[in-house]
Amino acid sequence: MSQGFDFDPRVVITDPGSSELCPFSPPPDFIGGSADYRLLMVRRFRVPATRRAIMDHARSLEEGTITVTGRYAVAAVEILSRICASDSTMKRAS
């Protein structure tokens, strides 16, 4: 494990290439629009380890302790909000 590795679920960075730790940061060469970004996030959500990190970010959004920055910040907040709404719906149904 590398030293200095800190994942902070309260911080979402959406600029391409800006963070290898944040699942919401696209690769450095990513030039897509919001729809392409959403597709990227769907693919990442399907990977269990990445899904856990995304869910940690969603919990931070629910707690109101999140900062979202970067080119795709609006799309990231929309994605996280949908996850929160879906997760809340599932909790109520169970």
C-alpha positions, 0 to 999 in steps of 0.5 A: 500500500502506498503511503500518502493515500487518502480517499476522502468521500467528502471531495469529488473532483471531476476534471479529467486526469485530476485525481486517480483516487476519485472515481468521478475524475475521468482519464486525462484524455477524456473529452466527452460531453455530459452524456459520455461522462454519465456512460463512463460513470455507469461503467465505473459503477459496475466495478465493485471497488469503484461502486463502494467509493461512489456509494461513499460519495453518495452518503456524503451528499446525503449528509451534506458534507460534500464538495464537488468541483470540476468540469463535470460537477453538475453531472456528478451531483445529478448522478449522486442525487439519483443514487441517493434517491434510489438508495432511499427508495430501496431502504423504504421498500425493505 
